[in-house]
Amino acid sequence: CGGGDDGDNGSDGAGSGSGGDGLSGTVTFWDTSNETEAEVFRAVAEEFSELHPDVTVDYVNIGWDGAQDRFKNAAGANEAPDVMRTEVAWVSDFANLGYLAPLDDTPAVEDREDFLEQAWASTQFNDTTYAVPQVIDTLALFYNKELLDAAGVEVPETLDDIKASTEAFTGEGLEAPFYLRGDDAYWFLPFIYGEGGDLVDADSETVTIDDASGVAAFEAVQDLLDSGAAITDTTDGWQNMMGAFGEGSVAMMINGPWAINDARDAIGEENLGVAPVPAGGSSQGAPQGGWNYGVYAGSANLDASYEFVAYMASAEVQQRITEELSLLPTRSSVYEVDSVAGNEMVEFFAPAVEVAHERAWIPEANSLFDPLREEVEAMLLGRADAEETANAIGDRYRDLLDWQ
Ligand SMILES: C[C@H]1O[C@H](O[C@H]2[C@H](O)[C@@H](O)[C@@H](O[C@H]3[C@H](O)[C@@H](O)[C@@H](O[C@H]4[C@H](O)[C@@H](O)[C@@H](O)O[C@@H]4CO)O[C@@H]3CO)O[C@@H]2CO)[C@H](O)[C@H](O)[C@@H]1N[C@H]1C[C@@H](CO)[C@H](O)[C@@H](O)[C@@H]1O
């Protein structure tokens, strides 16, 4: 803050010291993390009160399903939590509705230059900062090293490699080489990027999912299933995917850093390998995802909420979250810490995130995933072929976006 003031306001900065910094009251924090992650996020969040004894943190884990609507409904009734774990694509949605407090020039944003540009981009809406980055992620190929060795299979680099491994794995008694998640549209993106395609081109406001690349992507999905190289489900995908991978009925799945600890518990830490998502017919790519902290615009305790967000997004807390959960930091400085730099999963995922497919952080983007999931589900259930699926999605996007 500069100036001649000796700064003795009773606290020695964020890192230590008792209260006396004028913060008090309760900060309610809604967290969407999964069961394994929640243990760490809860502990870290509640420790904020040790630094600010007059502040009570009310940590509430609401999980992932329906979280976006739960926050919007609560905000609409002016009952939203002070701080919300906000998925990277929800910032524009919540900000567009006026539900997030602008954070520029507030204590919530500390060392802005330390944040990764890819992560920072998702916190912006109408040239204003509405969130602070927590973790960044992308999708990768998770594989069971023992099962690949037993089948004599190298880590696949393309979808054709996965198909070519089918006999080797079924010969070892596996149901199939690969679990293809069929109930979450995020998991379809690597197939679309693998054919050099995308859902839309936001710059030219053009729908591209029903281009030849989109049709080729859905043909590749159908071909993996018809050839016996993959199994899928259109409901309970998370449980079925983690179950099949954990029991060894498949050797591979596509997943993200949030699944690392559960996958290690299931097949053994030394047995888990990660690699880039397999390439398709003409290209290779994985989507960028992740999470931020948003502050509810109607919070009755903005000062404590800003400081809570600064603490949760601090380098110290990010380092601890990586050490305990192998989630990816969004601060460049944290990647320099030995315990983080030496983390095998960070060593893989950090460069993978670097080249992850950027998305358009626009409110409309939120509404692209449900039509994608629903139309692909129809294909997986045999009600449509790849071309009909691509065309159906394209038509729905043009209706939704009023784009070409
Ligand atoms: C359909 C939805 O499409 C999009 O969501 C994308 C999302 O944008 C993608 O980034 C991606 O998310 C990754 C995520 O990045 C990745 O980190 C991980 O998250 C882990 C956590 O890591 C882990 O801690 C734990 O929490 O568990 C998490 C979950 O595993 O995996 C996520 C993917 O699962 O994929 C999402 C799509 O799935 C829209 O944003 C909407 O949400 C839309 N649904 C609403 C649209 C509303 C109308 O606007 C409608 O009113 C509502 O009814 C609908 O619900």
The ligand as a Gaussian input file, in Angstrom:
#p B3LYP/6-31G(d) Opt

LIG

0 1
 C      -24.021000     -29.363000     -19.985000
 C      -23.127000     -28.293000     -19.375000
 O      -22.186000     -27.907000     -20.347000
 C      -21.240000     -26.940000     -19.896000
 O      -20.441000     -27.532000     -18.904000
 C      -19.208000     -27.988000     -19.462000
 C      -18.080000     -27.141000     -18.917000
 O      -18.233000     -25.804000     -19.348000
 C      -16.787000     -27.717000     -19.426000
 O      -15.655000     -26.970000     -18.979000
 C      -16.651000     -29.137000     -18.953000
 O      -16.646000     -29.178000     -17.525000
 C      -15.593000     -30.035000     -17.027000
 C      -14.754000     -29.241000     -16.043000
 O      -14.127000     -28.155000     -16.729000
 C      -13.714000     -30.161000     -15.456000
 O      -12.970000     -29.464000     -14.447000
 C      -14.379000     -31.373000     -14.811000
 O      -15.177000     -30.940000     -13.710000
 C      -15.078000     -31.778000     -12.560000
 C      -14.340000     -30.996000     -11.485000
 O      -12.993000     -30.759000     -11.922000
 C      -14.344000     -31.771000     -10.202000
 O      -13.761000     -30.975000      -9.188000
 C      -15.782000     -32.135000      -9.813000
 O      -16.485000     -30.979000      -9.536000
 O      -16.422000     -32.856000     -10.870000
 C      -16.479000     -32.118000     -12.082000
 C      -17.232000     -32.959000     -13.125000
 O      -16.550000     -34.081000     -13.454000
 O      -15.233000     -32.043000     -15.739000
 C      -16.242000     -31.220000     -16.289000
 C      -17.062000     -32.066000     -17.263000
 O      -17.701000     -33.081000     -16.523000
 O      -17.747000     -29.921000     -19.424000
 C      -19.027000     -29.437000     -19.039000
 C      -20.066000     -30.300000     -19.719000
 O      -20.087000     -31.535000     -19.078000
 C      -21.887000     -25.705000     -19.372000
 O      -20.905000     -24.931000     -18.723000
 C      -23.018000     -26.005000     -18.435000
 O      -22.516000     -26.430000     -17.194000
 C      -23.941000     -27.073000     -18.995000
 N      -24.953000     -27.461000     -18.045000
 C      -25.925000     -26.456000     -17.695000
 C      -26.332000     -25.631000     -18.868000
 C      -27.367000     -24.598000     -18.394000
 C      -27.818000     -23.739000     -19.568000
 O      -26.844000     -22.723000     -19.728000
 C      -28.579000     -25.266000     -17.811000
 O      -29.467000     -24.269000     -17.309000
 C      -28.186000     -26.195000     -16.693000
 O      -29.332000     -26.947000     -16.294000
 C      -27.114000     -27.173000     -17.100000
 O      -26.657000     -27.881000     -15.957000

